[in-house]
Amino acid sequence: MKKVIISYLVGGFILVFTVAFSQGNSDCDFDNFMDGCIAANTGGHRLLKMNKISVPGGEDTFVELSIIMSGKTTYLLTACTEGPKMTVTLYDQKRKQIISSYNERKEKYYPSVEYKCKAAGRYYLKYEFEQGSAGCGIGIVGFKR
């Protein structure tokens, strides 16, 4: 039990540390579209986390954040932007892709995807913009039981 608590505390610290150093681009005006983005993309889910995402552009540029998810909970992952299309991809503890808001086969971007979590644990959210372009966006995580 002690190991589980320590693991969650370390995970929380990593999340806070990553968020603090990956989101502070002063060129992004998040206030312009934040309220509309939240209102349009909660879908009856409770707001759990909102991440301001800014990516400078270039090959292999993205923002990755860790998140602790609970089993038997449905999560709504939203990628909201006014610029180039942004993708949110969810990975499990072993970095295996679970779901993405971009369907490669159909070459289509979706504003949000829903995931029913079966096992509690640490997961990873990866935010990136189409074709490696620079961009600003908001990643929203909502949940319902």
Residue, then its C-alpha position, 0 to 999 in steps of 0.5 A: m500500500k505504501k508503494v502505491i501511495i508513493s507511486y501516485l505522489v511521484g506521478g503527480f509530481i512528474l505531471v506537475f513538473t512536465v506541465a509547468f515546463s511544457q506549456g508557457n508559450s507567450d505567443c499563444d492567446f488561450d483566452n481567445f478560445m478557452d471558454g468556447c472550447i470547454a463549453a463545446n467539448t465536455g459532452g456531459h463529462r465532468l472537467l478533470k484537467m485542462n492543459k494549455i499546449s504550445v508546440p514550436g513546430g518541427e520534426d518530432t515536436f509534441v507535448e507528452l503528459s502523464i495522467i492517473m486514470s481510474g478503472k470503470t471510468t469513461y474519459l473524454l479526451t479533447a484536442c481544441t485549437e483555432g490553428p492547425k489541427m491538433t491530435v491527442t493520443l492516449y498510451d498505456q503504462k507500456r507506451k502502447q497506443i490505445i486511442s487517438s483523435y486522428n484516424e490514419r486510415k481515414e485521414k480524419y481528425y476528430p475533436s475528441v475521443e472517448y475511452k472507457c478505462k478498465a484498469a487504474g494506473r498511469y497513462y500518457l497523453k501526447y499532443e501534437f499538431e498536423q504535419g509537425s507544424a507549430g501551434c497552440g491548443i487546449g487539451i481537455v480531459g473529462f470523465k464520468r462514471 
